[in-house]
Amino acid sequence: MKPRSARKPEATARAIYRKLARAWGRQHWWPAETPFEVIVGAILTQNTSWTNVERAMANLRAAAVLNVEGIRELPLPKLEALVRPSGYFRQKAQRLKNFVAFLDARYGGSLEQMFATPTEQLRAELLTQNGIGPETADSILLYAGGHEIFVVDAYTRRILERHLTVSAGAKYDEIRNLIERALQREQPVESHRPGLQARPHAHEASAMSTAQRSPLAQVYNEMHGLLVQVGKHYCLKQQPKCEICPLGSMLPISIEQSDASGKIRKRSPG
């Protein structure tokens, strides 16, 4: 049997998915009732916590403007006030306005038409919009549109770096392509195995988290949600909890301790 450090990156990524999916089951991410809510959430969550996004979303919902027409017609100062809890509220309000303007100009205001566009073409179009980078574009594609594309975030990068699956300087699309290669033949895991590992609290099922999508899109959906849970609860930036992490036994090194910066100190196995 090969030592864990000799695993190919794709094999490690597959093993991570299988272990977490079987232990924790579905994560019901993205929590939203409509595709447009997912898009708004993806834009608002930049540089802030999901708790703050939920406050801003609640404001939009209470004002009955959490829809394309509502954002289109709402004066910018009022939109800024509603999304203020998400931080950088002026920038984010303008980005919401810009997205609706793009949707109107390119797709006649129809999300259905937009999401019927081939993935790579639509991704390229989204990336031309001010304030929409790869993570936001891919979140929109996967979670709102059901496209088969993986979303890479800071948690994904941190976990894979610590498992020596990607280098510290790996580019976004390098990581995305790695995960997609690794999981292209995987199937969704519908239920977890009780008792294998305590489950972090998952979101309640929502219209979007249970929406029909291809098996591969569901696998990418779950992998991202599972990595978020590991990153939030175990693979912390500082003082990671490797000894109780469900992926701790998969680390290719022995864990001695973490220093104040959160870097894992290594020692040779054996």
LOFI-795047 format. One record per residue (C-alpha): x, y, z; residue in one letter. Coordinates in nm, 4 decimals. Layout:
<pt><xx>X</xx><yy>Y</yy><zz>Z</zz><resn>A</resn></pt>
...
***
This chain:
<pt><xx>0.0000</xx><yy>0.0000</yy><zz>0.0000</zz><resn>M</resn></pt>
<pt><xx>0.1368</xx><yy>0.3408</yy><zz>-0.0944</zz><resn>K</resn></pt>
<pt><xx>0.1960</xx><yy>0.5900</yy><zz>0.1851</zz><resn>P</resn></pt>
<pt><xx>-0.0578</xx><yy>0.8717</yy><zz>0.1938</zz><resn>R</resn></pt>
<pt><xx>0.2015</xx><yy>1.1230</yy><zz>0.0768</zz><resn>S</resn></pt>
<pt><xx>0.2390</xx><yy>0.9240</yy><zz>-0.2477</zz><resn>A</resn></pt>
<pt><xx>-0.1273</xx><yy>0.9560</yy><zz>-0.3442</zz><resn>R</resn></pt>
<pt><xx>-0.2014</xx><yy>1.1342</yy><zz>-0.6666</zz><resn>K</resn></pt>
<pt><xx>-0.3883</xx><yy>1.4643</yy><zz>-0.6181</zz><resn>P</resn></pt>
<pt><xx>-0.7014</xx><yy>1.3334</yy><zz>-0.7918</zz><resn>E</resn></pt>
<pt><xx>-0.7074</xx><yy>1.0270</yy><zz>-0.5662</zz><resn>A</resn></pt>
<pt><xx>-0.6796</xx><yy>1.2437</yy><zz>-0.2556</zz><resn>T</resn></pt>
<pt><xx>-0.9634</xx><yy>1.4696</yy><zz>-0.3715</zz><resn>A</resn></pt>
<pt><xx>-1.1847</xx><yy>1.1656</yy><zz>-0.4391</zz><resn>R</resn></pt>
<pt><xx>-1.1035</xx><yy>1.0176</yy><zz>-0.0998</zz><resn>A</resn></pt>
<pt><xx>-1.1931</xx><yy>1.3471</yy><zz>0.0694</zz><resn>I</resn></pt>
<pt><xx>-1.5297</xx><yy>1.3586</yy><zz>-0.1079</zz><resn>Y</resn></pt>
<pt><xx>-1.6159</xx><yy>0.9980</yy><zz>-0.0300</zz><resn>R</resn></pt>
<pt><xx>-1.5192</xx><yy>1.0188</yy><zz>0.3361</zz><resn>K</resn></pt>
<pt><xx>-1.7051</xx><yy>1.3422</yy><zz>0.4054</zz><resn>L</resn></pt>
<pt><xx>-2.0127</xx><yy>1.2586</yy><zz>0.1981</zz><resn>A</resn></pt>
<pt><xx>-2.0579</xx><yy>0.9234</yy><zz>0.3683</zz><resn>R</resn></pt>
<pt><xx>-2.0016</xx><yy>1.0709</yy><zz>0.7142</zz><resn>A</resn></pt>
<pt><xx>-2.2119</xx><yy>1.3859</yy><zz>0.6820</zz><resn>W</resn></pt>
<pt><xx>-2.4531</xx><yy>1.3399</yy><zz>0.3905</zz><resn>G</resn></pt>
<pt><xx>-2.6152</xx><yy>1.6281</yy><zz>0.2044</zz><resn>R</resn></pt>
<pt><xx>-2.5374</xx><yy>1.9825</yy><zz>0.3146</zz><resn>Q</resn></pt>
<pt><xx>-2.8273</xx><yy>2.1622</yy><zz>0.1379</zz><resn>H</resn></pt>
<pt><xx>-2.6163</xx><yy>2.4368</yy><zz>-0.0060</zz><resn>W</resn></pt>
<pt><xx>-2.7061</xx><yy>2.6884</yy><zz>-0.1519</zz><resn>W</resn></pt>
<pt><xx>-2.9917</xx><yy>2.7913</yy><zz>0.0856</zz><resn>P</resn></pt>
<pt><xx>-3.2343</xx><yy>2.9945</yy><zz>-0.1273</zz><resn>A</resn></pt>
<pt><xx>-3.5829</xx><yy>2.9836</yy><zz>-0.2720</zz><resn>E</resn></pt>
<pt><xx>-3.5100</xx><yy>3.1069</yy><zz>-0.6257</zz><resn>T</resn></pt>
<pt><xx>-3.2157</xx><yy>3.1195</yy><zz>-0.8674</zz><resn>P</resn></pt>
<pt><xx>-3.2089</xx><yy>3.4976</yy><zz>-0.8374</zz><resn>F</resn></pt>
<pt><xx>-3.1706</xx><yy>3.4721</yy><zz>-0.4596</zz><resn>E</resn></pt>
<pt><xx>-2.8621</xx><yy>3.2574</yy><zz>-0.5195</zz><resn>V</resn></pt>
<pt><xx>-2.7184</xx><yy>3.5208</yy><zz>-0.7530</zz><resn>I</resn></pt>
<pt><xx>-2.7823</xx><yy>3.8012</yy><zz>-0.5051</zz><resn>V</resn></pt>
<pt><xx>-2.6272</xx><yy>3.5943</yy><zz>-0.2258</zz><resn>G</resn></pt>
<pt><xx>-2.3210</xx><yy>3.5130</yy><zz>-0.4376</zz><resn>A</resn></pt>
<pt><xx>-2.2597</xx><yy>3.8827</yy><zz>-0.4996</zz><resn>I</resn></pt>
<pt><xx>-2.3278</xx><yy>3.9920</yy><zz>-0.1411</zz><resn>L</resn></pt>
<pt><xx>-2.1128</xx><yy>3.7227</yy><zz>0.0222</zz><resn>T</resn></pt>
<pt><xx>-1.7909</xx><yy>3.8658</yy><zz>-0.1163</zz><resn>Q</resn></pt>
<pt><xx>-1.5621</xx><yy>3.9724</yy><zz>0.1713</zz><resn>N</resn></pt>
<pt><xx>-1.8142</xx><yy>3.9056</yy><zz>0.4461</zz><resn>T</resn></pt>
<pt><xx>-1.9733</xx><yy>3.6271</yy><zz>0.6482</zz><resn>S</resn></pt>
<pt><xx>-2.2896</xx><yy>3.4432</yy><zz>0.5479</zz><resn>W</resn></pt>
<pt><xx>-2.4579</xx><yy>3.5720</yy><zz>0.8650</zz><resn>T</resn></pt>
<pt><xx>-2.4222</xx><yy>3.9285</yy><zz>0.7340</zz><resn>N</resn></pt>
<pt><xx>-2.5512</xx><yy>3.8213</yy><zz>0.3934</zz><resn>V</resn></pt>
<pt><xx>-2.8584</xx><yy>3.6700</yy><zz>0.5563</zz><resn>E</resn></pt>
<pt><xx>-2.9350</xx><yy>4.0031</yy><zz>0.7222</zz><resn>R</resn></pt>
<pt><xx>-2.9123</xx><yy>4.1867</yy><zz>0.3921</zz><resn>A</resn></pt>
<pt><xx>-3.1206</xx><yy>3.9217</yy><zz>0.2177</zz><resn>M</resn></pt>
<pt><xx>-3.3844</xx><yy>3.9496</yy><zz>0.4892</zz><resn>A</resn></pt>
<pt><xx>-3.4014</xx><yy>4.3243</yy><zz>0.4257</zz><resn>N</resn></pt>
<pt><xx>-3.4492</xx><yy>4.2702</yy><zz>0.0527</zz><resn>L</resn></pt>
<pt><xx>-3.7127</xx><yy>4.0047</yy><zz>0.1134</zz><resn>R</resn></pt>
<pt><xx>-3.9040</xx><yy>4.2223</yy><zz>0.3592</zz><resn>A</resn></pt>
<pt><xx>-3.9038</xx><yy>4.5057</yy><zz>0.1047</zz><resn>A</resn></pt>
<pt><xx>-4.0354</xx><yy>4.2625</yy><zz>-0.1623</zz><resn>A</resn></pt>
<pt><xx>-3.7466</xx><yy>4.3449</yy><zz>-0.3981</zz><resn>V</resn></pt>
<pt><xx>-3.5581</xx><yy>4.0134</yy><zz>-0.3939</zz><resn>L</resn></pt>
<pt><xx>-3.6273</xx><yy>3.9591</yy><zz>-0.7625</zz><resn>N</resn></pt>
<pt><xx>-3.5066</xx><yy>4.0916</yy><zz>-1.0959</zz><resn>V</resn></pt>
<pt><xx>-3.7794</xx><yy>4.3535</yy><zz>-1.1282</zz><resn>E</resn></pt>
<pt><xx>-3.7332</xx><yy>4.4692</yy><zz>-0.7704</zz><resn>G</resn></pt>
<pt><xx>-3.3598</xx><yy>4.5306</yy><zz>-0.8076</zz><resn>I</resn></pt>
<pt><xx>-3.4165</xx><yy>4.6916</yy><zz>-1.1474</zz><resn>R</resn></pt>
<pt><xx>-3.6723</xx><yy>4.9428</yy><zz>-1.0219</zz><resn>E</resn></pt>
<pt><xx>-3.5356</xx><yy>5.0194</yy><zz>-0.6755</zz><resn>L</resn></pt>
<pt><xx>-3.3424</xx><yy>5.3490</yy><zz>-0.6554</zz><resn>P</resn></pt>
<pt><xx>-2.9750</xx><yy>5.2888</yy><zz>-0.5861</zz><resn>L</resn></pt>
<pt><xx>-2.9656</xx><yy>5.4732</yy><zz>-0.2496</zz><resn>P</resn></pt>
<pt><xx>-3.2499</xx><yy>5.2558</yy><zz>-0.1191</zz><resn>K</resn></pt>
<pt><xx>-3.0770</xx><yy>4.9413</yy><zz>-0.2427</zz><resn>L</resn></pt>
<pt><xx>-2.7579</xx><yy>5.0489</yy><zz>-0.0691</zz><resn>E</resn></pt>
<pt><xx>-2.9464</xx><yy>5.0903</yy><zz>0.2586</zz><resn>A</resn></pt>
<pt><xx>-3.1020</xx><yy>4.7435</yy><zz>0.2323</zz><resn>L</resn></pt>
<pt><xx>-2.7740</xx><yy>4.5615</yy><zz>0.1613</zz><resn>V</resn></pt>
<pt><xx>-2.5728</xx><yy>4.7625</yy><zz>0.4141</zz><resn>R</resn></pt>
<pt><xx>-2.5359</xx><yy>4.4671</yy><zz>0.6588</zz><resn>P</resn></pt>
<pt><xx>-2.3299</xx><yy>4.2794</yy><zz>0.3984</zz><resn>S</resn></pt>
<pt><xx>-2.0513</xx><yy>4.5394</yy><zz>0.4006</zz><resn>G</resn></pt>
<pt><xx>-1.9083</xx><yy>4.7324</yy><zz>0.1050</zz><resn>Y</resn></pt>
<pt><xx>-2.2746</xx><yy>4.8120</yy><zz>0.0481</zz><resn>F</resn></pt>
<pt><xx>-2.2247</xx><yy>5.0800</yy><zz>-0.2178</zz><resn>R</resn></pt>
<pt><xx>-2.0108</xx><yy>4.8530</yy><zz>-0.4321</zz><resn>Q</resn></pt>
<pt><xx>-2.2409</xx><yy>4.5561</yy><zz>-0.3851</zz><resn>K</resn></pt>
<pt><xx>-2.5584</xx><yy>4.7526</yy><zz>-0.4584</zz><resn>A</resn></pt>
<pt><xx>-2.4019</xx><yy>4.8775</yy><zz>-0.7805</zz><resn>Q</resn></pt>
<pt><xx>-2.2950</xx><yy>4.5245</yy><zz>-0.8737</zz><resn>R</resn></pt>
<pt><xx>-2.6518</xx><yy>4.4025</yy><zz>-0.8288</zz><resn>L</resn></pt>
<pt><xx>-2.7699</xx><yy>4.6835</yy><zz>-1.0543</zz><resn>K</resn></pt>
<pt><xx>-2.4979</xx><yy>4.5985</yy><zz>-1.3069</zz><resn>N</resn></pt>
<pt><xx>-2.5964</xx><yy>4.2320</yy><zz>-1.3116</zz><resn>F</resn></pt>
<pt><xx>-2.9622</xx><yy>4.3119</yy><zz>-1.3810</zz><resn>V</resn></pt>
<pt><xx>-2.8549</xx><yy>4.5544</yy><zz>-1.6560</zz><resn>A</resn></pt>
<pt><xx>-2.6431</xx><yy>4.2763</yy><zz>-1.8098</zz><resn>F</resn></pt>
<pt><xx>-2.9331</xx><yy>4.0303</yy><zz>-1.7832</zz><resn>L</resn></pt>
<pt><xx>-3.1691</xx><yy>4.2779</yy><zz>-1.9495</zz><resn>D</resn></pt>
<pt><xx>-2.9309</xx><yy>4.3715</yy><zz>-2.2288</zz><resn>A</resn></pt>
<pt><xx>-2.8030</xx><yy>4.0229</yy><zz>-2.3105</zz><resn>R</resn></pt>
<pt><xx>-3.0962</xx><yy>3.7963</yy><zz>-2.2234</zz><resn>Y</resn></pt>
<pt><xx>-3.4044</xx><yy>4.0166</yy><zz>-2.2163</zz><resn>G</resn></pt>
<pt><xx>-3.4198</xx><yy>3.9903</yy><zz>-1.8380</zz><resn>G</resn></pt>
<pt><xx>-3.4648</xx><yy>3.6114</yy><zz>-1.8513</zz><resn>S</resn></pt>
<pt><xx>-3.2620</xx><yy>3.3923</yy><zz>-1.6184</zz><resn>L</resn></pt>
<pt><xx>-3.3930</xx><yy>3.0868</yy><zz>-1.8039</zz><resn>E</resn></pt>
<pt><xx>-3.2396</xx><yy>3.2115</yy><zz>-2.1288</zz><resn>Q</resn></pt>
<pt><xx>-2.9171</xx><yy>3.3023</yy><zz>-1.9551</zz><resn>M</resn></pt>
<pt><xx>-2.8739</xx><yy>2.9611</yy><zz>-1.7964</zz><resn>F</resn></pt>
<pt><xx>-2.9516</xx><yy>2.7871</yy><zz>-2.1263</zz><resn>A</resn></pt>
<pt><xx>-2.6225</xx><yy>2.9279</yy><zz>-2.2570</zz><resn>T</resn></pt>
<pt><xx>-2.3296</xx><yy>2.6813</yy><zz>-2.2722</zz><resn>P</resn></pt>
<pt><xx>-2.1250</xx><yy>2.6857</yy><zz>-1.9535</zz><resn>T</resn></pt>
<pt><xx>-1.7958</xx><yy>2.8180</yy><zz>-2.0874</zz><resn>E</resn></pt>
<pt><xx>-1.9654</xx><yy>3.0913</yy><zz>-2.2897</zz><resn>Q</resn></pt>
<pt><xx>-2.1776</xx><yy>3.2096</yy><zz>-1.9983</zz><resn>L</resn></pt>
<pt><xx>-1.8830</xx><yy>3.1923</yy><zz>-1.7609</zz><resn>R</resn></pt>
<pt><xx>-1.6817</xx><yy>3.4161</yy><zz>-1.9916</zz><resn>A</resn></pt>
<pt><xx>-1.9707</xx><yy>3.6637</yy><zz>-2.0095</zz><resn>E</resn></pt>
<pt><xx>-2.0123</xx><yy>3.6727</yy><zz>-1.6327</zz><resn>L</resn></pt>
<pt><xx>-1.6410</xx><yy>3.7320</yy><zz>-1.5825</zz><resn>L</resn></pt>
<pt><xx>-1.6624</xx><yy>4.0488</yy><zz>-1.7925</zz><resn>T</resn></pt>
<pt><xx>-1.8967</xx><yy>4.2014</yy><zz>-1.5339</zz><resn>Q</resn></pt>
<pt><xx>-1.7368</xx><yy>4.4356</yy><zz>-1.2818</zz><resn>N</resn></pt>
<pt><xx>-1.7041</xx><yy>4.2669</yy><zz>-0.9439</zz><resn>G</resn></pt>
<pt><xx>-1.7759</xx><yy>3.9129</yy><zz>-1.0628</zz><resn>I</resn></pt>
<pt><xx>-1.4658</xx><yy>3.6974</yy><zz>-1.0328</zz><resn>G</resn></pt>
<pt><xx>-1.4237</xx><yy>3.3216</yy><zz>-1.0852</zz><resn>P</resn></pt>
<pt><xx>-1.5674</xx><yy>3.2142</yy><zz>-0.7484</zz><resn>E</resn></pt>
<pt><xx>-1.8782</xx><yy>3.4312</yy><zz>-0.7849</zz><resn>T</resn></pt>
<pt><xx>-1.9290</xx><yy>3.3323</yy><zz>-1.1488</zz><resn>A</resn></pt>
<pt><xx>-1.8974</xx><yy>2.9628</yy><zz>-1.0708</zz><resn>D</resn></pt>
<pt><xx>-2.1323</xx><yy>2.9931</yy><zz>-0.7721</zz><resn>S</resn></pt>
<pt><xx>-2.3920</xx><yy>3.1467</yy><zz>-1.0014</zz><resn>I</resn></pt>
<pt><xx>-2.3396</xx><yy>2.8760</yy><zz>-1.2636</zz><resn>L</resn></pt>
<pt><xx>-2.3467</xx><yy>2.5796</yy><zz>-1.0239</zz><resn>L</resn></pt>
<pt><xx>-2.5938</xx><yy>2.6825</yy><zz>-0.7577</zz><resn>Y</resn></pt>
<pt><xx>-2.8358</xx><yy>2.9029</yy><zz>-0.9496</zz><resn>A</resn></pt>
<pt><xx>-2.8067</xx><yy>2.7442</yy><zz>-1.2933</zz><resn>G</resn></pt>
<pt><xx>-2.7216</xx><yy>2.3815</yy><zz>-1.2221</zz><resn>G</resn></pt>
<pt><xx>-2.4184</xx><yy>2.3882</yy><zz>-1.4527</zz><resn>H</resn></pt>
<pt><xx>-2.1518</xx><yy>2.1237</yy><zz>-1.4010</zz><resn>E</resn></pt>
<pt><xx>-1.8708</xx><yy>2.3367</yy><zz>-1.2620</zz><resn>I</resn></pt>
<pt><xx>-1.6901</xx><yy>2.3317</yy><zz>-0.9279</zz><resn>F</resn></pt>
<pt><xx>-1.6592</xx><yy>2.6359</yy><zz>-0.7007</zz><resn>V</resn></pt>
<pt><xx>-1.3203</xx><yy>2.6980</yy><zz>-0.5411</zz><resn>V</resn></pt>
<pt><xx>-1.3091</xx><yy>2.9097</yy><zz>-0.2268</zz><resn>D</resn></pt>
<pt><xx>-1.0553</xx><yy>2.9848</yy><zz>0.0452</zz><resn>A</resn></pt>
<pt><xx>-1.1598</xx><yy>2.6765</yy><zz>0.2430</zz><resn>Y</resn></pt>
<pt><xx>-1.1012</xx><yy>2.4512</yy><zz>-0.0581</zz><resn>T</resn></pt>
<pt><xx>-0.7562</xx><yy>2.5946</yy><zz>-0.1173</zz><resn>R</resn></pt>
<pt><xx>-0.6549</xx><yy>2.5717</yy><zz>0.2499</zz><resn>R</resn></pt>
<pt><xx>-0.7668</xx><yy>2.2104</yy><zz>0.2912</zz><resn>I</resn></pt>
<pt><xx>-0.6058</xx><yy>2.0900</yy><zz>-0.0303</zz><resn>L</resn></pt>
<pt><xx>-0.2812</xx><yy>2.2732</yy><zz>0.0454</zz><resn>E</resn></pt>
<pt><xx>-0.2579</xx><yy>2.1124</yy><zz>0.3889</zz><resn>R</resn></pt>
<pt><xx>-0.3176</xx><yy>1.7715</yy><zz>0.2328</zz><resn>H</resn></pt>
<pt><xx>-0.0395</xx><yy>1.8469</yy><zz>-0.0182</zz><resn>L</resn></pt>
<pt><xx>-0.2889</xx><yy>1.8137</yy><zz>-0.3033</zz><resn>T</resn></pt>
<pt><xx>-0.2214</xx><yy>2.1591</yy><zz>-0.4534</zz><resn>V</resn></pt>
<pt><xx>0.0696</xx><yy>2.3982</yy><zz>-0.4190</zz><resn>S</resn></pt>
<pt><xx>0.0444</xx><yy>2.7260</yy><zz>-0.2309</zz><resn>A</resn></pt>
<pt><xx>0.0641</xx><yy>2.9172</yy><zz>-0.5581</zz><resn>G</resn></pt>
<pt><xx>-0.1942</xx><yy>2.7132</yy><zz>-0.7488</zz><resn>A</resn></pt>
<pt><xx>-0.4239</xx><yy>2.9213</yy><zz>-0.9677</zz><resn>K</resn></pt>
<pt><xx>-0.8019</xx><yy>2.9109</yy><zz>-0.9275</zz><resn>Y</resn></pt>
<pt><xx>-0.8696</xx><yy>2.7186</yy><zz>-1.2478</zz><resn>D</resn></pt>
<pt><xx>-0.5898</xx><yy>2.4733</yy><zz>-1.1724</zz><resn>E</resn></pt>
<pt><xx>-0.7675</xx><yy>2.3755</yy><zz>-0.8511</zz><resn>I</resn></pt>
<pt><xx>-1.1088</xx><yy>2.3721</yy><zz>-1.0162</zz><resn>R</resn></pt>
<pt><xx>-0.9900</xx><yy>2.1468</yy><zz>-1.2975</zz><resn>N</resn></pt>
<pt><xx>-0.8243</xx><yy>1.9116</yy><zz>-1.0481</zz><resn>L</resn></pt>
<pt><xx>-1.1466</xx><yy>1.8647</yy><zz>-0.8515</zz><resn>I</resn></pt>
<pt><xx>-1.3518</xx><yy>1.8218</yy><zz>-1.1680</zz><resn>E</resn></pt>
<pt><xx>-1.1152</xx><yy>1.5533</yy><zz>-1.2987</zz><resn>R</resn></pt>
<pt><xx>-1.1198</xx><yy>1.3774</yy><zz>-0.9633</zz><resn>A</resn></pt>
<pt><xx>-1.4977</xx><yy>1.3704</yy><zz>-0.9259</zz><resn>L</resn></pt>
<pt><xx>-1.6185</xx><yy>1.3272</yy><zz>-1.2834</zz><resn>Q</resn></pt>
<pt><xx>-1.7263</xx><yy>0.9653</yy><zz>-1.2224</zz><resn>R</resn></pt>
<pt><xx>-1.8526</xx><yy>1.0050</yy><zz>-0.8663</zz><resn>E</resn></pt>
<pt><xx>-2.2180</xx><yy>0.9760</yy><zz>-0.7666</zz><resn>Q</resn></pt>
<pt><xx>-2.4131</xx><yy>1.1792</yy><zz>-0.5108</zz><resn>P</resn></pt>
<pt><xx>-2.4370</xx><yy>1.0306</yy><zz>-0.1631</zz><resn>V</resn></pt>
<pt><xx>-2.7923</xx><yy>1.0696</yy><zz>-0.0404</zz><resn>E</resn></pt>
<pt><xx>-2.7540</xx><yy>0.9655</yy><zz>0.3230</zz><resn>S</resn></pt>
<pt><xx>-2.4797</xx><yy>0.9571</yy><zz>0.5818</zz><resn>H</resn></pt>
<pt><xx>-2.3743</xx><yy>0.6793</yy><zz>0.8148</zz><resn>R</resn></pt>
<pt><xx>-2.4758</xx><yy>0.7752</yy><zz>1.1680</zz><resn>P</resn></pt>
<pt><xx>-2.2022</xx><yy>0.7477</yy><zz>1.4271</zz><resn>G</resn></pt>
<pt><xx>-1.9051</xx><yy>0.7755</yy><zz>1.1919</zz><resn>L</resn></pt>
<pt><xx>-1.8471</xx><yy>1.1428</yy><zz>1.2677</zz><resn>Q</resn></pt>
<pt><xx>-2.0384</xx><yy>1.4156</yy><zz>1.4453</zz><resn>A</resn></pt>
<pt><xx>-2.2098</xx><yy>1.6261</yy><zz>1.1816</zz><resn>R</resn></pt>
<pt><xx>-2.1731</xx><yy>2.0050</yy><zz>1.1829</zz><resn>P</resn></pt>
<pt><xx>-2.5084</xx><yy>2.1783</yy><zz>1.1596</zz><resn>H</resn></pt>
<pt><xx>-2.6212</xx><yy>2.1862</yy><zz>0.7964</zz><resn>A</resn></pt>
<pt><xx>-2.8691</xx><yy>2.4240</yy><zz>0.6389</zz><resn>H</resn></pt>
<pt><xx>-3.2323</xx><yy>2.3231</yy><zz>0.6226</zz><resn>E</resn></pt>
<pt><xx>-3.3514</xx><yy>2.1947</yy><zz>0.2851</zz><resn>A</resn></pt>
<pt><xx>-3.4656</xx><yy>2.4748</yy><zz>0.0545</zz><resn>S</resn></pt>
<pt><xx>-3.6165</xx><yy>2.5019</yy><zz>-0.2917</zz><resn>A</resn></pt>
<pt><xx>-3.2745</xx><yy>2.5576</yy><zz>-0.4470</zz><resn>M</resn></pt>
<pt><xx>-3.0800</xx><yy>2.3057</yy><zz>-0.2386</zz><resn>S</resn></pt>
<pt><xx>-3.3244</xx><yy>2.0332</yy><zz>-0.3446</zz><resn>T</resn></pt>
<pt><xx>-3.3702</xx><yy>2.1515</yy><zz>-0.7032</zz><resn>A</resn></pt>
<pt><xx>-3.3286</xx><yy>1.8930</yy><zz>-0.9766</zz><resn>Q</resn></pt>
<pt><xx>-2.9804</xx><yy>1.8918</yy><zz>-1.1264</zz><resn>R</resn></pt>
<pt><xx>-2.7501</xx><yy>1.6438</yy><zz>-1.2951</zz><resn>S</resn></pt>
<pt><xx>-2.5703</xx><yy>1.3896</yy><zz>-1.0729</zz><resn>P</resn></pt>
<pt><xx>-2.2347</xx><yy>1.5514</yy><zz>-1.1495</zz><resn>L</resn></pt>
<pt><xx>-2.3604</xx><yy>1.9003</yy><zz>-1.0615</zz><resn>A</resn></pt>
<pt><xx>-2.4919</xx><yy>1.7539</yy><zz>-0.7356</zz><resn>Q</resn></pt>
<pt><xx>-2.1516</xx><yy>1.5996</yy><zz>-0.6605</zz><resn>V</resn></pt>
<pt><xx>-1.9792</xx><yy>1.9356</yy><zz>-0.7161</zz><resn>Y</resn></pt>
<pt><xx>-2.2472</xx><yy>2.0998</yy><zz>-0.5029</zz><resn>N</resn></pt>
<pt><xx>-2.1906</xx><yy>1.8587</yy><zz>-0.2155</zz><resn>E</resn></pt>
<pt><xx>-1.8109</xx><yy>1.8638</yy><zz>-0.2356</zz><resn>M</resn></pt>
<pt><xx>-1.8075</xx><yy>2.2409</yy><zz>-0.2018</zz><resn>H</resn></pt>
<pt><xx>-2.0532</xx><yy>2.2365</yy><zz>0.0889</zz><resn>G</resn></pt>
<pt><xx>-1.8581</xx><yy>1.9628</yy><zz>0.2666</zz><resn>L</resn></pt>
<pt><xx>-1.5290</xx><yy>2.1474</yy><zz>0.2325</zz><resn>L</resn></pt>
<pt><xx>-1.6927</xx><yy>2.4615</yy><zz>0.3705</zz><resn>V</resn></pt>
<pt><xx>-1.7952</xx><yy>2.2645</yy><zz>0.6793</zz><resn>Q</resn></pt>
<pt><xx>-1.4429</xx><yy>2.1299</yy><zz>0.7281</zz><resn>V</resn></pt>
<pt><xx>-1.2948</xx><yy>2.4768</yy><zz>0.6818</zz><resn>G</resn></pt>
<pt><xx>-1.5360</xx><yy>2.6429</yy><zz>0.9239</zz><resn>K</resn></pt>
<pt><xx>-1.5178</xx><yy>2.3859</yy><zz>1.2021</zz><resn>H</resn></pt>
<pt><xx>-1.1845</xx><yy>2.2019</yy><zz>1.1752</zz><resn>Y</resn></pt>
<pt><xx>-0.9336</xx><yy>2.3293</yy><zz>0.9166</zz><resn>C</resn></pt>
<pt><xx>-0.9148</xx><yy>2.6743</yy><zz>1.0717</zz><resn>L</resn></pt>
<pt><xx>-0.6770</xx><yy>2.9360</yy><zz>0.9386</zz><resn>K</resn></pt>
<pt><xx>-0.5176</xx><yy>2.9568</yy><zz>1.2798</zz><resn>Q</resn></pt>
<pt><xx>-0.4881</xx><yy>2.6615</yy><zz>1.5164</zz><resn>Q</resn></pt>
<pt><xx>-0.6436</xx><yy>2.3922</yy><zz>1.2953</zz><resn>P</resn></pt>
<pt><xx>-0.8118</xx><yy>2.1069</yy><zz>1.4826</zz><resn>K</resn></pt>
<pt><xx>-0.6440</xx><yy>1.8252</yy><zz>1.2911</zz><resn>C</resn></pt>
<pt><xx>-0.6689</xx><yy>1.5784</yy><zz>1.5803</zz><resn>E</resn></pt>
<pt><xx>-1.0512</xx><yy>1.5769</yy><zz>1.5674</zz><resn>I</resn></pt>
<pt><xx>-1.1021</xx><yy>1.6592</yy><zz>1.1985</zz><resn>C</resn></pt>
<pt><xx>-1.2657</xx><yy>1.3786</yy><zz>0.9981</zz><resn>P</resn></pt>
<pt><xx>-0.9847</xx><yy>1.4226</yy><zz>0.7450</zz><resn>L</resn></pt>
<pt><xx>-0.7085</xx><yy>1.4154</yy><zz>1.0055</zz><resn>G</resn></pt>
<pt><xx>-0.6218</xx><yy>1.0510</yy><zz>0.9386</zz><resn>S</resn></pt>
<pt><xx>-0.5687</xx><yy>1.1378</yy><zz>0.5720</zz><resn>M</resn></pt>
<pt><xx>-0.2976</xx><yy>1.3959</yy><zz>0.6338</zz><resn>L</resn></pt>
<pt><xx>0.0243</xx><yy>1.2926</yy><zz>0.4569</zz><resn>P</resn></pt>
<pt><xx>0.2315</xx><yy>1.4080</yy><zz>0.7555</zz><resn>I</resn></pt>
<pt><xx>0.2358</xx><yy>1.3611</yy><zz>1.1298</zz><resn>S</resn></pt>
<pt><xx>0.0874</xx><yy>1.6597</yy><zz>1.3076</zz><resn>I</resn></pt>
<pt><xx>0.3050</xx><yy>1.7902</yy><zz>1.5876</zz><resn>E</resn></pt>
<pt><xx>0.1413</xx><yy>2.1231</yy><zz>1.6616</zz><resn>Q</resn></pt>
<pt><xx>0.0258</xx><yy>2.4452</yy><zz>1.5003</zz><resn>S</resn></pt>
<pt><xx>0.2045</xx><yy>2.7728</yy><zz>1.5493</zz><resn>D</resn></pt>
<pt><xx>0.0336</xx><yy>3.1093</yy><zz>1.6001</zz><resn>A</resn></pt>
<pt><xx>0.0010</xx><yy>3.1671</yy><zz>1.2264</zz><resn>S</resn></pt>
<pt><xx>-0.1936</xx><yy>2.8447</yy><zz>1.1846</zz><resn>G</resn></pt>
<pt><xx>0.0775</xx><yy>2.6727</yy><zz>0.9813</zz><resn>K</resn></pt>
<pt><xx>0.1067</xx><yy>2.3022</yy><zz>1.0463</zz><resn>I</resn></pt>
<pt><xx>0.4487</xx><yy>2.1972</yy><zz>1.1639</zz><resn>R</resn></pt>
<pt><xx>0.5686</xx><yy>1.8772</yy><zz>1.0037</zz><resn>K</resn></pt>
<pt><xx>0.7840</xx><yy>1.5916</yy><zz>1.1046</zz><resn>R</resn></pt>
<pt><xx>0.8749</xx><yy>1.2917</yy><zz>0.8980</zz><resn>S</resn></pt>
<pt><xx>0.6474</xx><yy>0.9899</yy><zz>0.9406</zz><resn>P</resn></pt>
<pt><xx>0.7919</xx><yy>0.6918</yy><zz>1.1160</zz><resn>G</resn></pt>
***
